[in-house]
Amino acid sequence: MAIRSQQDADRLRLSRFVAAVCGVDFGSLWWVPDDLWQREIPAFWPRQDGAHPGLCMRIGSPASVCDPWPLLLGTSSDGPLRVVGMSSQDPKRIGYFGKVLRPGLFGAPDFVVRKGAEPDDSIRRNRFKPSLSEDEQMELQTFLEEKGLWNEP
């Protein structure tokens, strides 16, 4: 990739920083503010304000400043992928992914708390369950392969 400007170099550095420090890896779980989901999936209208889970489908770090992290939207409605233990308030709570097949495409700035902003305004790691178990990762891979969305690293 050719870096064309200082701004491109800064964006690439930020992307690599987010990948390394935040651990935005395949199968990692996130809380994404609803306004960011609505920006990426305009048909998404939550019943209440807040955040919904996101599940990272990217394998490896972004190669360029334009490469976003694709996150599948999580809901409480039945869907093809079940993830147990999404919440500290209810450790048996199940989150479902894959009902909305189109992922949200989020860039590095979406993961960083901006100066003067609230932490809840950015994408944040699910601290109770930061990533899928090995079995859940295999289910995610199988699901992505069946839907033609799996890209080998």
N, C-alpha and C positions, 0 to 999 in steps of 0.2 A: 504494500500500500504506500502510495506517495503522499507525504504530508505536504500540503500546499500552503499552509499558513501557520502562524503561531497559534491561532485559535483552534485549528485542527489538532495541532500537537497537544494543546491543553486539554481538549476534549478526549483525545486518546489516552492521555495520562490519567484523567479522571475516570474513564471507563476501566482502565487496568487497576486503578486504586480501588474502585468499588468492587471489582471482581475479586481482588486479593483480600481486602479488609472485611468486606461485608459477606463474602462467601456466597455469591449468587451462583450456585452450582445446580446441576441437574438434580431435581427432586427437593430443592430447598423450598421452605414454606414461608410466606410473607403475609403481612396485613397491608392491604392497598386501600388508601382512602377512596371512598365512593366517587368523588369528583374526578379522580384519575381514571377509574374504570369507565365512567361516562365519557370522558375524553376519547378513550380508546375503543369503547364498544357503545356507540350512541344509543342502541336499543336497550341498554341496561338501565333499569330504574329500580333502585332499592326501595324496600318498604319503609326503611328508617335510615336516617343519616348515620354515618360512621365509616366503617371499613369492612371489606370482605376479603377472604383469603385469596392468595395467589400461589400458584405452584409453578416453579421454574422448569421449563422444558429445554433450555439451552444446554448443550454439551460443550464445555470449554468456554474460554473468555472471548469477548468480541474481538474480531480481527481488525476492525476499523471503527472510526468515530460514528459511523452510521449504523453499526450493528446494535440493535436493541436486545434486551432480554425478553423473550416471550414468556408470559405468565398465563396459565389457565385460570379462569375465574372459578372460585369456589362458592358453593351455595349450600343451603340446608335442604334443598329439594333433591330428590333422588336423581342420581346420575351414574354414569358407567364406572367411575373411579371412587372408591370409598377410602376415606382417611380417618382413622379413629384417633381421638386424643388431641383435638385442635385447640382446646381451651382449658386454662387452669381452673376456671369456675366449674366446668363440667368435663372431667377427664375422659368420660365415655362418649362425649359428643362426637358425632360423625359429620365430617364435611364431605361434600360431593364435588367432583371435578369432571369436566368433559361434557356436561350438558350443553354448555356454550362452547362450541368447538373452536371458534376463532379466538386465538389468544390476544391479550393486550400486549402491545409492544412498548416497553418502557426503557428509556435511556438512563444513563448514569445520573443525570441531575435529579431524576425522580426518587433516587435512593438517598439523596443528601439533604439534610435539613438546612434550608437557606437561612441566611442571617435575618433575624427578626421574625421568622416563621415559627409556628408551633411544631414540635416533633411529630405530632399526629398528621401533619400536612404532607409528610413524605412517606414513602414505602418503608416499612420497618419489619425486621425479622420476627417471626413467630417464636418468641423465647420459650414457650412451653414445649412446643414441638418444632424445632428448627428445620428438620428435614424428614423425608420419608424413611421408613425402615427399608432394609434390603429387599424384602418381599414386595413392599409397596412400589419400590423403584422398578422392579421387574414387571409388575402389573402396568405401571406407567409406560415403560418401554414397549410392552406388548400392545397396549392401547394405541400408542403413537404409530407403531408399525402397521396395525390394522387400518388405521385412518390415513396412511400414506404420509405421515408427518415426521417419521423418524429419520434423522440424518446422522450417519456415522461420524464420529469425531475425526 
